[in-house]
Amino acid sequence: MEEGKEKDNGPTETQETEDAQIKEEPSISGGKSGREKEEAERHNQESHDKYVRLYAEFENYRKRVSKEKEELVKYGNESLLYALLPAIDHLELALKHGAYDPKTGVVQGVELTLKELQRTLGKFGLSRIEAVGKQFDPSVHHAMMQVEREDLDEKIVAEELRTGYFFHDKVLRPSLVSVSVKPKEPAGTPDAEIEKEKAEDTEEVDAENELTEIIEEE
């Protein structure tokens, strides 16, 4: 009887194995859940990073399209205004030729037409480039010739041969100008003075020819 009681109270080998398996299962299950959680977090981070990149690219695209649209609206009339510049040039030339008798009806009519045209085009962004008396600026001035001037410093625009224009903040057409240089020391001989005058006349003729070619090309 005592031996039977010992058998009943003591666990069998099979029961010990089953108990061990039961104890191990939570540990295995817990390890698997941790890996899944880590994988899910990594996947979420990748998705978040991808979303941030896509959003940044979309914002850059939206800003670029918006800027292009603004520029299209702002500079949409550029070709039209450029095509009208020769008409303004002709009116200004007519005023110069009529300067000897500015009170005639024709001259006054041309002057009013020119002013009205410039005022109207100014509403669309057209404005004159300042030239005479200004420091020569190659970004807005095109030098056609140099002239010796004692009353001006070096590289000052002495004369405007053709008006230049801005279209908003963009150079639509540069001004054609002559630029001042200081007179050279006199050579003191008549022949030297004659050669100097010939050189100046040649330079003026070359400048006029170049101006004519530029106008014809446009």
Stockholm file with secondary structure:
# STOCKHOLM 1.0

chainA/1-218         MEEGKEKDNGPTETQETEDAQIKEEPSISGGKSGREKEEAERHNQESHDKYVRLYAEFENYRKRVSKEKEELVKYGNESLLYALLPAIDHLELALKHGAYDPKTGVVQGVELTLKELQRTLGKFGLSRIEAVGKQFDPSVHHAMMQVEREDLDEKIVAEELRTGYFFHDKVLRPSLVSVSVKPKEPAGTPDAEIEKEKAEDTEEVDAENELTEIIEEE
#=GR chainA/1-218 SS CHHHHHHHHSCCHHHHHHHHHHHHHHHHHHHHHHHHHHHHHHHHHHHHHHHHHHHHHHHHHHHHHHHHHHHHHHSTTHHHHHHHHHHHHHHHHHHHHTTTSTTSHHHHHHHHHHHHHHHHHHTTTEEECCCTTSBCCTTTEEEEEEEECSSSCTTBEEEEEECCEEETTEEEECEEEEEEECCCCCCCSHHHHHHHHHHHHHHHHHHHHHHHHHHHHC
#=GC SS_cons         CHHHHHHHHSCCHHHHHHHHHHHHHHHHHHHHHHHHHHHHHHHHHHHHHHHHHHHHHHHHHHHHHHHHHHHHHHSTTHHHHHHHHHHHHHHHHHHHHTTTSTTSHHHHHHHHHHHHHHHHHHTTTEEECCCTTSBCCTTTEEEEEEEECSSSCTTBEEEEEECCEEETTEEEECEEEEEEECCCCCCCSHHHHHHHHHHHHHHHHHHHHHHHHHHHHC
//
